[in-house]
Amino acid sequence: MQDFRYGLRRILKSPGFSAVVVATLALGIGANTALFSVIDAVLLRALPYAAPDRLVTVNHFYPSLNNMKAPVSVPGFRDYSGLTQLFASAAVERNWSANLTGHGEPQRLNGAQVTGRFFGTLGVPVAAGRPLVPGDDQAGHERVAVLSQGLAGRLLGGAGSAVGKKLLLNGESYLVVGVMPSAFRDFFSRNVELWTPLVLLPEQFADSNRTNESLDFTARLRPGLSLERAQTEMAAFAGRLKHDFPDSYPPDWGLLVTSLHEKASGNMRPMLLVLLGAVGFVLLIACTNVANLLLARASGRGKEIAVRAALGATQWQIVRQLLVESLLLALTGGALGLALGYWAMRAAASLEVAGLPLAELRLDGAVLLFTLGVALATGLLFGLAPALAAARSDTQRTLKEGGRGVSAGRGRQALRRGLVVVEVALALSLLVSAGLLLKSFAHLQRVEPGFRPDHLLTLNLALPKTQYPTEPQQAAFFDRALARLAAVPGVRAVGGTSVLPFGGSWSTGSFSVEGYVAPPKQPGPWGDIRIVSPGFFQALDVPLLKGRVFDDRDSADAVKVAVVDDEMVRRYWPHSDPIGKRISRGSGKDIQYMTIVGVVGHTKHEGLDADARVQLYFPYRQSVIPFMTIA
């Protein structure tokens, strides 16, 4: 306590020096605190489910297609959930959206359709009512829904009063049977506000649907079963499926079992660890700065320390006193850094970065302990060397020099020079890394996405089947909507697509090229499938390279046609004209042939650094869908 009181007086006696030290440390500690809160949320914090280490996902895996991971199909869900020796429980879900009417202005709600064992597999209790259970997902059962607590409060006055109420979703009545707790987040879709049963019809389980991959699979491992054993068993099962269904699965196709936690953090882990190293460098630079300041200050306190030594203070007592002063400075800097980190967390919560749950950042015990640990470690790191140097100074020489001043010894000068070297080396490393990062960013800015993203307005439209049950009705709606949008003053072009570039979703599938035979043990043609309206290519300024794009000639009863990208031409017709060539989808009596009428440029879809898959476009009047993104 005597060291503490004396150290506090010394700090207050030099407010300018103390302010510089505290501000320097606060910047370094604040950056580390803010980043650790993100790492804690993404990499360290347990998922909010019962025994989350037992939860896994299963994906279809295509090594020859750039190691692509795909969701599972309906027949696949039946097969995998039936492996009771591996999984105690399993469920699937898919994204779903609904038009809510009857509660003021119509609203668009983000939802998910899930099978009956979904909440039981995750092991999360409801806040009110009951979860969805097996039987709710059977055809003919009353339509029911489970709401998030936020949606229940916004629409129905809270969790308690929401259960038993009815909502009109896509023109159909749904009974609210449960409300989830506020902390619950759907793993695959964090912004989901309601869950409804996913009804799988018998025809969807046909083997012809094995490559129709659209379901996110979650399962709970059997007690005592390791993840490695589960992966081995699933690899063997994939081999049996390839043997039984050679037309559905390419030779290198496989099943990948991944822990739910790894699935959540896998893509973000390398980036976050690199950032942690960068802010760690910033903190080391701050420490070397402060250590140099303390060494300079110790030179001015040489006589004071010599007098204390002459009066009987041991080296340990002197070191302890100087370390206490360093720790006081570090803890003050840590407190200010915590405030800066909290401000950064609040600012980050308003941002949207794919894969990062920034809205869930919080100043919890783990973050507080991390900040305290960093502050204490920092105090020892920058305080120990100056303290030892001061304690080992020549007491007799310092006292003899008296008022003539005290010069730093060779050891202290060497230490200060060493700290300067370390600081410059760290700063140079960060500077070079920042320069390389800016260079990479500049290169990305020059990458052509294949379309013009400026002056584009986009919106999503999905038609409720209660009002538009047939394909002709759906096509007629989009015909009218696109025509009316095209007539809006200032609109140069308008088009619709099933999948928008950089829209956060994708759709891929296999097809056949007439006259092309895949090499042995290689998968057949596979690429991005997009259903678009006339005007889509003009709206996005996708260049037409050969032939024509879709127009009013491509009606439902006309010859089936397709437009392909130049990447597909390079792969399958490198020395011939693709116009007039045919491709097909399906097999047997369900096979459909399409004649290629045009070639367009390749567009980037998921990122500026990837997208090697070929792209096929089909006219929406010949492949009607009840939803579109309008551009």
C-alpha positions as CSV (number, residue, x, y, z in Angstrom):
1,M,0.0,0.0,0.0
2,Q,2.9,2.3,0.7
3,D,4.2,1.6,-2.8
4,F,0.8,2.2,-4.2
5,R,0.3,5.6,-2.5
6,Y,3.8,6.8,-3.5
7,G,3.3,5.6,-7.1
8,L,0.0,7.4,-7.3
9,R,1.6,10.6,-6.0
10,R,4.4,10.3,-8.6
11,I,1.9,9.8,-11.4
12,L,-0.2,12.8,-10.4
13,K,2.9,14.9,-10.0
14,S,3.7,14.4,-13.7
15,P,0.3,14.8,-15.4
16,G,1.7,15.4,-18.9
17,F,3.9,12.4,-18.9
18,S,1.2,10.2,-17.4
19,A,-1.4,11.4,-19.9
20,V,0.9,10.5,-22.8
21,V,1.6,7.0,-21.4
22,V,-2.1,6.3,-20.6
23,A,-3.3,7.5,-24.1
24,T,-0.6,5.3,-25.8
25,L,-1.6,2.2,-23.8
26,A,-5.3,2.9,-24.2
27,L,-5.1,2.8,-28.0
28,G,-3.2,-0.5,-28.0
29,I,-5.4,-2.1,-25.3
30,G,-8.6,-0.7,-26.8
31,A,-7.9,-2.2,-30.2
32,N,-7.1,-5.6,-28.6
33,T,-10.3,-5.4,-26.5
34,A,-12.5,-4.7,-29.4
35,L,-11.1,-7.4,-31.6
36,F,-11.1,-9.9,-28.7
37,S,-14.9,-9.3,-28.3
38,V,-15.3,-10.4,-31.9
39,I,-13.1,-13.4,-31.5
40,D,-14.9,-14.3,-28.3
41,A,-18.3,-14.2,-30.1
42,V,-17.1,-16.1,-33.2
43,L,-14.4,-18.5,-32.1
44,L,-14.6,-18.9,-28.3
45,R,-18.1,-18.5,-27.1
46,A,-20.1,-21.7,-27.0
47,L,-23.1,-21.9,-29.3
48,P,-26.4,-21.2,-27.3
49,Y,-27.6,-24.8,-27.6
50,A,-27.6,-27.8,-25.3
51,A,-24.2,-29.7,-25.5
52,P,-23.2,-27.8,-28.6
53,D,-20.1,-29.9,-29.0
54,R,-22.3,-32.8,-30.0
55,L,-24.0,-30.9,-32.9
56,V,-22.7,-31.4,-36.4
57,T,-23.7,-30.5,-40.0
58,V,-23.5,-32.7,-43.1
59,N,-22.7,-31.3,-46.5
60,H,-22.3,-32.8,-50.0
61,F,-18.7,-32.3,-51.0
62,Y,-17.3,-31.9,-54.5
63,P,-13.5,-31.8,-54.5
64,S,-13.2,-31.4,-58.3
65,L,-15.5,-28.4,-58.3
66,N,-13.1,-26.2,-56.3
67,N,-13.9,-28.2,-53.1
68,M,-17.5,-26.9,-53.2
69,K,-19.8,-27.7,-50.3
70,A,-23.5,-28.0,-51.0
71,P,-26.6,-28.6,-48.8
72,V,-28.3,-31.9,-48.8
73,S,-31.3,-33.2,-50.9
74,V,-34.6,-34.5,-49.6
75,P,-33.6,-38.2,-50.4
76,G,-30.3,-37.4,-48.7
77,F,-32.0,-36.2,-45.6
78,R,-34.0,-39.4,-45.4
79,D,-30.8,-41.5,-45.8
80,Y,-28.6,-39.6,-43.3
81,S,-31.2,-39.1,-40.6
82,G,-31.8,-42.9,-40.8
83,L,-28.3,-43.6,-39.6
84,T,-29.4,-44.0,-36.0
85,Q,-26.0,-45.6,-35.1
86,L,-24.5,-42.2,-35.8
87,F,-27.1,-39.6,-35.0
88,A,-29.4,-39.4,-32.0
89,S,-31.6,-36.8,-33.7
90,A,-31.5,-34.9,-37.1
91,A,-33.4,-32.1,-38.8
92,V,-33.2,-29.9,-41.9
93,E,-34.2,-26.4,-42.6
94,R,-34.3,-24.0,-45.6
95,N,-34.7,-20.2,-45.9
96,W,-38.3,-19.0,-46.2
97,S,-39.9,-15.6,-46.4
98,A,-43.5,-14.6,-45.9
99,N,-45.8,-11.6,-46.5
100,L,-47.5,-10.7,-43.3
101,T,-50.9,-9.0,-43.6
102,G,-53.5,-8.0,-41.1
103,H,-51.2,-6.2,-38.7
104,G,-51.1,-2.7,-40.1
105,E,-48.9,-2.2,-43.2
106,P,-47.9,-5.5,-45.0
107,Q,-44.5,-6.7,-43.9
108,R,-41.9,-9.0,-45.3
109,L,-40.7,-11.5,-42.7
110,N,-37.5,-13.5,-42.8
111,G,-38.2,-17.1,-41.7
112,A,-37.2,-20.7,-42.0
113,Q,-39.0,-23.9,-42.7
114,V,-37.8,-26.7,-40.4
115,T,-38.7,-30.3,-39.8
116,G,-40.3,-31.3,-36.6
117,R,-37.2,-32.4,-34.8
118,F,-35.3,-29.1,-35.4
119,F,-35.7,-27.6,-31.9
120,G,-35.4,-30.9,-30.2
121,T,-32.1,-31.5,-32.0
122,L,-30.7,-28.2,-30.9
123,G,-32.0,-28.7,-27.3
124,V,-33.3,-25.2,-26.8
125,P,-36.4,-24.7,-24.6
126,V,-39.0,-22.1,-25.6
127,A,-39.8,-19.0,-23.7
128,A,-43.5,-19.6,-24.0
129,G,-45.7,-22.3,-25.4
130,R,-44.1,-25.2,-27.2
131,P,-41.6,-25.8,-30.0
132,L,-42.3,-27.5,-33.3
133,V,-42.5,-31.2,-32.8
134,P,-42.7,-34.3,-35.1
135,G,-46.2,-34.4,-36.6
136,D,-46.3,-30.6,-37.2
137,D,-44.4,-31.3,-40.4
138,Q,-46.9,-33.8,-41.8
139,A,-49.1,-32.9,-44.8
140,G,-52.6,-32.0,-43.7
141,H,-51.6,-30.8,-40.2
142,E,-52.8,-27.4,-39.0
143,R,-50.3,-24.7,-40.0
144,V,-48.4,-23.6,-36.9
145,A,-45.5,-21.2,-36.3
146,V,-42.9,-20.4,-33.6
147,L,-41.8,-16.8,-33.3
148,S,-38.7,-15.0,-32.2
149,Q,-39.2,-13.0,-29.0
150,G,-38.5,-9.8,-30.9
151,L,-41.3,-10.5,-33.5
152,A,-43.7,-11.6,-30.8
153,G,-43.2,-8.3,-28.9
154,R,-43.4,-6.2,-32.0
155,L,-46.6,-7.8,-33.3
156,L,-48.5,-9.4,-30.4
157,G,-47.4,-7.6,-27.3
158,G,-44.9,-10.2,-25.9
159,A,-44.2,-13.9,-25.5
160,G,-47.0,-14.5,-23.1
161,S,-49.8,-13.1,-25.1
162,A,-48.5,-14.3,-28.5
163,V,-49.2,-18.0,-28.0
164,G,-52.6,-19.0,-29.4
165,K,-52.8,-16.0,-31.7
166,K,-53.0,-16.4,-35.5
167,L,-51.0,-14.7,-38.2
168,L,-51.8,-14.4,-41.9
169,L,-48.7,-15.4,-43.8
170,N,-48.7,-15.5,-47.6
171,G,-52.5,-15.4,-47.4
172,E,-52.7,-18.5,-45.1
173,S,-53.5,-18.6,-41.4
174,Y,-50.9,-19.9,-39.0
175,L,-51.4,-20.6,-35.3
176,V,-48.6,-19.3,-33.0
177,V,-47.7,-22.2,-30.7
178,G,-44.4,-21.0,-29.2
179,V,-42.0,-18.1,-28.7
180,M,-38.2,-18.6,-28.5
181,P,-36.0,-16.9,-25.9
182,S,-34.4,-13.6,-26.9
183,A,-30.9,-15.2,-26.9
184,F,-31.8,-17.8,-29.4
185,R,-30.3,-17.5,-32.9
186,D,-30.9,-19.8,-35.8
187,F,-27.5,-21.2,-36.7
188,F,-27.9,-21.0,-40.5
189,S,-29.9,-17.7,-40.6
190,R,-29.2,-15.3,-37.8
191,N,-31.9,-12.9,-38.9
192,V,-34.8,-15.4,-38.9
193,E,-37.9,-14.2,-37.0
194,L,-40.2,-17.1,-37.3
195,W,-40.1,-20.9,-37.9
196,T,-42.8,-23.0,-39.7
197,P,-42.9,-26.7,-40.4
198,L,-41.2,-27.9,-43.6
199,V,-43.6,-30.4,-45.2
200,L,-41.8,-32.9,-47.5
201,L,-44.1,-34.6,-49.9
202,P,-43.6,-38.3,-51.1
203,E,-42.7,-37.3,-54.6
204,Q,-39.8,-35.2,-53.3
205,F,-38.1,-38.3,-51.9
206,A,-37.8,-39.8,-55.5
207,D,-34.2,-40.7,-56.4
208,S,-34.3,-38.3,-59.3
209,N,-34.1,-35.5,-56.7
210,R,-30.8,-36.6,-55.2
211,T,-28.9,-33.7,-56.8
212,N,-31.6,-31.1,-55.9
213,E,-29.6,-29.8,-52.9
214,S,-31.4,-27.1,-50.9
215,L,-31.6,-28.3,-47.2
216,D,-29.3,-27.4,-44.4
217,F,-28.7,-30.5,-42.3
218,T,-28.1,-30.5,-38.5
219,A,-27.7,-33.6,-36.3
220,R,-26.7,-34.5,-32.8
221,L,-24.1,-37.2,-32.5
222,R,-24.8,-40.3,-30.4
223,P,-23.2,-40.2,-26.9
224,G,-19.6,-41.5,-27.0
225,L,-19.3,-41.1,-30.8
226,S,-16.4,-38.9,-31.9
227,L,-16.5,-36.6,-34.8
228,E,-13.7,-38.5,-36.5
229,R,-15.6,-41.8,-36.3
230,A,-18.7,-40.1,-37.6
231,Q,-16.7,-38.8,-40.6
232,T,-15.3,-42.2,-41.3
233,E,-18.7,-43.8,-41.2
234,M,-20.2,-41.2,-43.5
235,A,-17.4,-41.6,-46.0
236,A,-18.1,-45.3,-46.2
237,F,-21.8,-44.5,-46.6
238,A,-21.1,-42.1,-49.4
239,G,-19.2,-44.9,-51.2
240,R,-22.3,-47.1,-51.0
241,L,-24.5,-44.3,-52.4
242,K,-22.1,-43.8,-55.3
243,H,-22.3,-47.5,-56.0
244,D,-26.1,-47.6,-55.9
245,F,-26.7,-44.3,-57.7
246,P,-23.8,-43.7,-60.2
247,D,-25.8,-41.3,-62.3
248,S,-26.5,-39.0,-59.4
249,Y,-23.1,-38.7,-57.8
250,P,-19.8,-38.1,-59.5
251,P,-16.8,-40.4,-58.6
252,D,-15.2,-37.9,-56.2
253,W,-18.4,-36.9,-54.5
254,G,-18.4,-37.3,-50.7
255,L,-20.1,-36.4,-47.5
256,L,-18.5,-34.0,-45.1
257,V,-19.3,-34.0,-41.4
258,T,-18.4,-30.7,-39.6
259,S,-18.9,-29.6,-36.0
260,L,-21.4,-26.8,-35.8
261,H,-18.9,-24.6,-34.0
262,E,-16.3,-25.1,-36.7
263,K,-18.9,-24.5,-39.4
264,A,-19.7,-21.2,-37.7
265,S,-16.1,-20.0,-37.4
266,G,-14.3,-21.8,-40.2
267,N,-14.3,-19.0,-42.8
268,M,-13.6,-16.3,-40.3
269,R,-10.9,-17.9,-38.3
270,P,-7.9,-17.1,-40.5
271,M,-9.0,-13.4,-41.0
272,L,-9.6,-12.9,-37.2
273,L,-6.2,-14.5,-36.2
274,V,-4.4,-12.3,-38.7
275,L,-6.1,-9.2,-37.3
276,L,-5.3,-10.3,-33.8
277,G,-1.6,-10.5,-34.8
278,A,-1.8,-7.0,-36.3
279,V,-3.4,-5.4,-33.2
280,G,-0.9,-7.4,-31.0
281,F,1.9,-5.7,-33.0
282,V,0.2,-2.3,-32.3
283,L,0.2,-3.1,-28.5
284,L,3.9,-4.2,-28.6
285,I,4.7,-0.8,-30.3
286,A,2.8,1.0,-27.6
287,C,4.8,-1.0,-24.9
288,T,8.2,-0.2,-26.5
289,N,7.1,3.5,-26.7
290,V,6.2,3.5,-23.1
291,A,9.3,1.6,-22.0
292,N,11.5,4.2,-23.8
293,L,9.6,7.0,-22.0
294,L,10.1,5.2,-18.6
295,L,13.8,4.8,-19.3
296,A,14.2,8.4,-20.1
297,R,12.2,9.3,-17.0
298,A,14.4,6.9,-14.9
299,S,17.5,8.9,-16.0
300,G,16.0,11.9,-14.4
301,R,15.2,10.0,-11.2
302,G,18.6,8.5,-10.9
303,K,19.5,10.6,-7.8
304,E,16.2,9.8,-6.1
305,I,16.7,6.0,-6.6
306,A,20.4,6.3,-5.4
307,V,19.3,8.0,-2.2
308,R,16.7,5.4,-1.5
309,A,19.4,2.7,-2.1
310,A,21.8,4.5,0.2
311,L,19.1,4.6,2.9
312,G,18.8,0.8,2.8
313,A,16.3,0.0,0.0
314,T,17.0,-3.3,-1.6
315,Q,17.0,-3.8,-5.4
316,W,13.8,-5.8,-5.1
317,Q,12.1,-2.9,-3.2
318,I,13.1,-0.5,-5.9
319,V,12.0,-2.8,-8.7
320,R,8.7,-3.4,-6.9
321,Q,8.1,0.4,-6.5
322,L,8.7,1.1,-10.1
323,L,6.6,-1.9,-11.2
324,V,3.7,-0.6,-9.1
325,E,3.9,2.7,-10.9
326,S,4.0,0.9,-14.3
327,L,1.0,-1.2,-13.3
328,L,-1.0,1.8,-12.2
329,L,-0.3,3.4,-15.5
330,A,-1.2,0.2,-17.3
331,L,-4.5,-0.3,-15.4
332,T,-5.5,3.3,-16.1
333,G,-4.7,2.8,-19.7
334,G,-6.6,-0.5,-19.6
335,A,-9.7,1.3,-18.1
336,L,-9.6,3.9,-20.9
337,G,-8.9,1.2,-23.5
338,L,-11.9,-0.7,-22.2
339,A,-14.1,2.4,-22.8
340,L,-12.6,2.8,-26.3
341,G,-13.2,-0.9,-27.0
342,Y,-16.8,-0.6,-25.8
343,W,-17.4,2.3,-28.1
344,A,-15.9,0.4,-31.0
345,M,-18.2,-2.6,-30.2
346,R,-21.3,-0.3,-30.2
347,A,-20.2,1.2,-33.5
348,A,-19.6,-2.3,-35.0
349,A,-23.0,-3.5,-33.9
350,S,-24.6,-1.3,-36.5
351,L,-22.5,-2.8,-39.3
352,E,-23.3,-5.9,-41.4
353,V,-20.3,-8.1,-42.2
354,A,-21.1,-11.6,-43.6
355,G,-20.2,-14.3,-41.1
356,L,-19.6,-11.9,-38.2
357,P,-22.3,-11.7,-35.5
358,L,-21.5,-8.1,-34.7
359,A,-25.0,-7.4,-33.3
360,E,-24.2,-10.0,-30.6
361,L,-21.0,-8.3,-29.3
362,R,-21.2,-7.6,-25.6
363,L,-18.9,-6.6,-22.8
364,D,-19.1,-9.8,-20.7
365,G,-16.9,-11.4,-18.1
366,A,-14.5,-12.9,-20.7
367,V,-13.9,-9.5,-22.3
368,L,-13.3,-7.9,-19.0
369,L,-10.9,-10.6,-17.8
370,F,-9.0,-10.3,-21.2
371,T,-8.7,-6.5,-20.8
372,L,-7.5,-6.9,-17.2
373,G,-5.0,-9.6,-18.2
374,V,-3.7,-7.5,-21.1
375,A,-3.3,-4.4,-18.9
376,L,-1.4,-6.4,-16.2
377,A,0.8,-8.1,-18.8
378,T,1.4,-4.8,-20.5
379,G,2.4,-3.1,-17.2
380,L,4.9,-5.9,-16.6
381,L,6.2,-5.9,-20.1
382,F,7.0,-2.2,-20.4
383,G,7.8,-1.7,-16.8
384,L,10.2,-4.6,-16.0
385,A,13.2,-3.6,-18.1
386,P,13.3,0.1,-17.0
387,A,12.8,-1.0,-13.4
388,L,15.7,-3.5,-13.5
389,A,17.9,-1.0,-15.3
390,A,17.2,1.7,-12.6
391,A,17.7,-0.7,-9.7
392,R,21.1,-1.8,-11.0
393,S,22.5,1.7,-11.4
394,D,25.8,2.6,-9.7
395,T,24.6,4.2,-6.4
396,Q,28.0,5.6,-5.3
397,R,28.8,7.1,-8.7
398,T,25.3,8.8,-8.9
399,L,25.7,10.3,-5.4
400,K,29.2,11.5,-6.2
401,E,28.1,13.3,-9.3
402,G,25.5,15.2,-7.3
403,G,24.3,18.3,-9.0
404,R,26.4,17.9,-12.1
405,G,23.6,15.7,-13.5
406,V,23.4,12.0,-14.1
407,S,24.2,10.4,-17.4
408,A,22.7,7.1,-18.4
409,G,25.1,4.1,-18.2
410,R,26.1,2.0,-21.2
411,G,23.7,-0.8,-20.2
412,R,20.8,1.6,-20.1
413,Q,21.8,3.2,-23.4
414,A,22.0,-0.2,-25.0
415,L,18.6,-1.1,-23.7
416,R,17.1,2.1,-25.1
417,R,18.7,1.5,-28.5
418,G,17.4,-2.1,-28.5
419,L,13.9,-0.9,-27.8
420,V,14.1,1.6,-30.6
421,V,15.3,-1.2,-33.0
422,V,12.4,-3.4,-31.9
423,E,9.9,-0.6,-32.2
424,V,11.0,0.3,-35.7
425,A,11.1,-3.3,-36.8
426,L,7.5,-3.8,-35.5
427,A,6.3,-0.6,-37.1
428,L,8.0,-1.5,-40.4
429,S,6.4,-4.9,-40.4
430,L,3.0,-3.4,-39.9
431,L,3.6,-0.7,-42.5
432,V,4.7,-3.3,-45.1
433,S,1.6,-5.5,-44.3
434,A,-0.7,-2.5,-44.6
435,G,0.9,-1.6,-47.9
436,L,0.4,-5.1,-49.3
437,L,-3.2,-5.0,-48.1
438,L,-3.8,-1.7,-49.8
439,K,-2.2,-3.1,-53.0
440,S,-4.5,-6.1,-52.9
441,F,-7.5,-3.9,-52.3
442,A,-6.5,-1.8,-55.3
443,H,-6.2,-4.9,-57.4
444,L,-9.7,-6.0,-56.3
445,Q,-11.0,-2.6,-57.3
446,R,-9.7,-3.1,-60.8
447,V,-11.3,-6.6,-61.1
448,E,-14.2,-6.5,-63.6
449,P,-17.3,-8.2,-62.1
450,G,-18.7,-8.8,-65.5
451,F,-21.6,-6.3,-65.0
452,R,-22.1,-2.7,-64.0
453,P,-23.1,-2.4,-60.4
454,D,-23.6,1.3,-60.4
455,H,-27.1,2.9,-60.8
456,L,-28.8,-0.4,-59.9
457,L,-31.8,-0.7,-57.7
458,T,-32.8,-4.2,-56.7
459,L,-35.8,-5.7,-54.9
460,N,-37.0,-9.2,-54.0
461,L,-40.5,-10.4,-55.0
462,A,-42.0,-13.7,-53.9
463,L,-45.6,-14.7,-54.8
464,P,-47.8,-16.5,-52.3
465,K,-49.2,-19.7,-53.8
466,T,-52.6,-19.0,-52.4
467,Q,-53.0,-16.1,-54.9
468,Y,-50.8,-17.4,-57.7
469,P,-51.0,-21.2,-57.6
470,T,-50.2,-22.0,-61.2
471,E,-47.2,-21.3,-63.4
472,P,-49.1,-19.3,-66.0
473,Q,-50.4,-17.0,-63.2
474,Q,-46.9,-16.5,-61.8
475,A,-45.4,-15.7,-65.2
476,A,-48.3,-13.3,-66.0
477,F,-47.6,-11.4,-62.7
478,F,-44.0,-10.9,-63.5
479,D,-44.8,-9.9,-67.1
480,R,-47.1,-7.1,-65.7
481,A,-44.7,-6.1,-63.0
482,L,-41.6,-5.8,-65.2
483,A,-43.6,-3.9,-67.8
484,R,-44.9,-1.4,-65.2
485,L,-41.4,-1.0,-63.7
486,A,-39.9,-0.4,-67.2
487,A,-42.4,2.5,-67.7
488,V,-41.2,4.4,-64.5
489,P,-39.5,7.6,-65.6
490,G,-35.7,7.3,-65.3
491,V,-35.6,3.5,-65.6
492,R,-33.4,2.6,-68.6
493,A,-33.7,-1.2,-68.3
494,V,-35.3,-3.7,-66.0
495,G,-35.0,-7.5,-65.6
496,G,-35.5,-10.3,-63.2
497,T,-33.4,-13.2,-62.1
498,S,-33.6,-16.2,-59.8
499,V,-30.1,-15.5,-58.4
500,L,-28.6,-12.0,-58.3
501,P,-24.8,-11.7,-58.4
502,F,-23.4,-10.8,-54.9
503,G,-27.0,-11.3,-53.5
504,G,-25.9,-13.8,-50.9
505,S,-27.5,-16.9,-52.5
506,W,-26.6,-19.3,-55.3
507,S,-28.0,-22.1,-57.3
508,T,-25.9,-24.8,-59.1
509,G,-26.7,-28.0,-60.9
510,S,-25.5,-30.7,-63.3
511,F,-26.4,-30.8,-67.0
512,S,-25.3,-32.6,-70.1
513,V,-23.6,-31.3,-73.3
514,E,-24.7,-33.0,-76.4
515,G,-21.7,-34.9,-77.8
516,Y,-19.5,-34.4,-74.7
517,V,-18.3,-37.3,-72.6
518,A,-16.6,-36.6,-69.3
519,P,-13.1,-38.2,-68.8
520,P,-13.0,-41.3,-66.6
521,K,-13.4,-40.6,-62.9
522,Q,-14.2,-37.0,-63.6
523,P,-17.6,-35.3,-62.8
524,G,-19.8,-34.3,-65.7
525,P,-20.7,-30.7,-66.5
526,W,-21.8,-28.6,-63.5
527,G,-22.5,-24.9,-63.2
528,D,-24.5,-22.0,-62.0
529,I,-28.2,-22.1,-63.1
530,R,-30.0,-18.8,-63.4
531,I,-33.6,-18.2,-64.6
532,V,-33.9,-14.6,-66.0
533,S,-36.4,-12.4,-67.8
534,P,-35.9,-10.5,-71.1
535,G,-34.1,-7.3,-70.2
536,F,-31.9,-8.9,-67.4
537,F,-28.7,-8.7,-69.4
538,Q,-29.4,-5.1,-70.5
539,A,-30.2,-4.0,-66.9
540,L,-26.9,-5.3,-65.6
541,D,-25.0,-4.4,-68.7
542,V,-23.7,-8.0,-69.2
543,P,-22.0,-8.0,-72.6
544,L,-23.5,-10.0,-75.4
545,L,-20.6,-11.8,-77.2
546,K,-22.5,-13.8,-79.8
547,G,-26.0,-14.6,-80.9
548,R,-28.9,-13.1,-79.0
549,V,-30.4,-12.8,-75.5
550,F,-33.9,-13.7,-74.5
551,D,-36.9,-11.8,-75.9
552,D,-40.7,-12.3,-76.4
553,R,-40.0,-15.1,-78.8
554,D,-39.0,-17.4,-75.9
555,S,-42.5,-18.2,-74.6
556,A,-43.6,-21.3,-72.7
557,D,-44.7,-23.2,-75.9
558,A,-41.7,-22.2,-78.0
559,V,-38.5,-24.2,-78.5
560,K,-36.5,-24.5,-75.2
561,V,-33.5,-22.2,-75.4
562,A,-30.5,-21.2,-73.2
563,V,-27.8,-18.5,-73.0
564,V,-24.3,-19.5,-71.7
565,D,-21.3,-17.6,-70.7
566,D,-17.9,-17.5,-72.4
567,E,-16.4,-19.7,-69.7
568,M,-18.6,-22.5,-70.8
569,V,-17.7,-22.0,-74.4
570,R,-14.0,-22.2,-73.5
571,R,-14.6,-25.6,-71.8
572,Y,-16.9,-27.4,-74.1
573,W,-16.7,-25.7,-77.6
574,P,-13.2,-24.1,-77.7
575,H,-12.9,-24.6,-81.4
576,S,-16.5,-24.4,-82.7
577,D,-19.5,-22.2,-82.7
578,P,-21.8,-22.9,-79.7
579,I,-24.8,-21.3,-81.3
580,G,-27.3,-24.0,-82.2
581,K,-25.6,-26.6,-79.9
582,R,-27.8,-28.4,-77.4
583,I,-27.6,-29.0,-73.7
584,S,-30.0,-31.0,-71.5
585,R,-31.1,-31.4,-67.9
586,G,-32.9,-34.3,-66.2
587,S,-32.9,-38.0,-67.4
588,G,-35.2,-40.5,-68.9
589,K,-38.7,-39.3,-69.7
590,D,-38.0,-36.1,-67.7
591,I,-35.1,-35.0,-69.9
592,Q,-35.3,-31.5,-71.4
593,Y,-33.1,-30.3,-74.3
594,M,-32.3,-26.6,-74.7
595,T,-30.8,-24.9,-77.8
596,I,-28.1,-22.3,-77.2
597,V,-29.0,-19.0,-78.8
598,G,-26.5,-16.6,-77.2
599,V,-23.2,-16.2,-75.4
600,V,-22.6,-13.6,-72.8
601,G,-19.7,-12.5,-70.6
602,H,-18.9,-14.4,-67.4
603,T,-20.1,-12.5,-64.3
604,K,-18.6,-12.8,-60.8
605,H,-21.1,-14.1,-58.3
606,E,-19.8,-15.0,-54.9
607,G,-16.6,-13.0,-54.8
608,L,-14.1,-11.1,-57.0
609,D,-11.4,-13.7,-56.4
610,A,-13.4,-16.9,-57.3
611,D,-16.3,-18.0,-59.5
612,A,-14.7,-20.5,-62.0
613,R,-18.0,-22.3,-62.5
614,V,-19.7,-22.0,-65.9
615,Q,-23.1,-20.1,-66.0
616,L,-26.3,-21.1,-67.8
617,Y,-29.3,-18.9,-68.2
618,F,-32.9,-20.1,-69.0
619,P,-35.8,-17.8,-69.8
620,Y,-38.3,-17.5,-67.0
621,R,-41.3,-18.1,-69.2
622,Q,-39.9,-21.6,-69.9
623,S,-38.8,-22.3,-66.3
624,V,-41.4,-20.5,-64.2
625,I,-40.5,-19.7,-60.6
626,P,-42.7,-17.9,-58.0
627,F,-39.9,-15.5,-56.9
628,M,-37.4,-13.1,-58.5
629,T,-34.9,-10.5,-57.7
630,I,-35.7,-7.4,-59.9
631,A,-32.8,-5.2,-61.1
